[in-house]
Amino acid sequence: MLEEPDHQALLKLAETPGPLDPFQVDLLVEVLNTLLAKRELYEPTVFPVAQLPADVPAILRHTDGQTGQPLNGLKHAQVLHLNRRLLEWALPDYIEPGRRVTLVNYQRVFQETNFGRALFNSIVVTLIVTFGQVFTSSLAAFAFARLRFTGRDKLFFGYLATMMIPGSVTMIPVFILLRHLGWIDSYAALILPVMFTAYGTFMLRQFFMGLPTALEEAAVLDGCGMLRIYWHVALPLSKPALAALGILTFMGAWRSFMWPLIVAHSPEHYTLPVAIAQFQGMFGTEWTLLMAGAMIMIVPMLIVFAFGQRYFVSGIRVGAVKE
């Protein structure tokens, strides 16, 4: 059994204004360490300032003397190797409010940051990229699968070979091109470079090649051109493949981090992954805002996958087995 903590000694040190001197630090550590018998429970911890009451002691709410930046919680240099259980027991009146389940951080993430703008940017960019990739990939795949022209197979395998080039290799040339066009820090830079994909073309080509030629011949006899065959025959029959490609593209565009980080220089064009990364700075991490933002970011992906799962499961088999 641990003895009752000496609240007066703790609060006397806690109310000391400004940084503690080495003697006060040693005294506070000694008092708190005496309260806890199991030293293996010691571990550093951080308590968000926003969850602490207004009358919290100075030790839990102070400023770093070197940087002038407000800290998120206890400074490890002042109180070393203390964990949540020790502080809850030693200072229950100050730590207990932070344990309550609350939705306030979901409100803070929109009020205190540009998260709302980042959410709007992610929705716009992801939807345009998803529909753009599905449309361009289906057009190219239909041409490579159903049209006959000189050099068709060589052109297709050349396009397919671009999948072997790492994205980090093409990133710099594409960035330089966009800079010369004046598109850096714009929606065009976020959308256009990722609207075309060799993988999507390959995936849909395999599906279109499996469509019966009798359907195409019947459509030609009815007076349909190739575009009408593509729109009224090929696309309706390829819903599973289109849905699978759409889900994969949506998830990839929604969680894309590196490219938006490179081309989006102002908060007005940040997407969700870039905005969430801003919660982790040089002087600390806003864990409450970061986790709230991460949860908001995960929900749309779960919804899209849940509604498109039956198409996705059937679509991933496209091209897997040659019949």
NORKA-V121408 format. One record per backbone hydrogen bond with DSSP energy under -0.5 kcal/mol. CO is the residue of the C=O (numbers start at 0). NH is the residue of the N-H. Records with the same first field share a line. If there is no record, write none. Layout:
CO=NH ; NH
//
This chain:
4=6
5=9
6=10
7=11
8=12
9=13
10=14
12=15
13=57 ; 58
20=24
21=25
22=26
23=27
24=28
25=29
26=30
27=31
28=32
29=33
30=34
31=34 ; 35
32=35
34=36
36=38
37=40
38=41
47=50
48=51
52=55
56=59 ; 60
57=60
61=70
63=67
68=63
73=75
74=77 ; 78
77=79
82=86
83=87
84=88
85=89
86=90
90=93 ; 94
91=95
94=97
95=98
96=99
102=105 ; 106
103=107
104=108
105=109
106=109 ; 110
107=111
108=114
113=117
114=118
115=119
116=120
117=121 ; 271
118=122
119=123
120=124
121=125
122=126
123=127
124=128
125=129
126=130
127=131
128=132
129=133
130=134
131=135
132=136
133=137
134=138
135=139
136=140
137=141
138=142
139=143
140=144
141=145 ; 146
142=146
146=148
148=151
150=154
151=155
152=156
153=157
154=158
155=159
156=160
157=161
158=161
159=162
160=163
161=164
163=165
165=168 ; 169
166=170
167=171
168=172
169=173
170=174
171=175
172=176
173=177
174=178
175=179
176=180
177=181 ; 182 ; 183
178=181
182=185 ; 188
185=189
186=190
187=191
190=193
191=194
196=200
197=201
198=202
199=203
200=204
201=205
202=206
203=207
204=208
205=209
206=209
207=210
211=214 ; 215
212=216
213=217
214=218
215=219
216=220
217=221
218=223
219=222
224=228
225=229
226=230
227=231
228=232 ; 233
229=234
232=236
233=237
234=237
235=238
237=241
238=242
239=243
240=244
241=245
242=246
243=247
244=248
245=249
246=250
247=251
248=252
249=253
250=254
252=255
256=260
257=261
258=262
259=263
262=184 ; 264
265=268
266=269
270=274
271=275
272=276
273=277
274=277
275=278
276=279
278=280 ; 285
283=280
284=286
285=289
286=290
287=291
288=292
289=293
290=294
291=295
292=296
293=297
294=298
295=299
296=300
297=301
298=302
299=303
300=304
301=305
302=306
303=307
304=308
305=308
307=311
308=312
309=313
310=314
311=315
313=316
314=317
316=319 ; 320
320=322
//
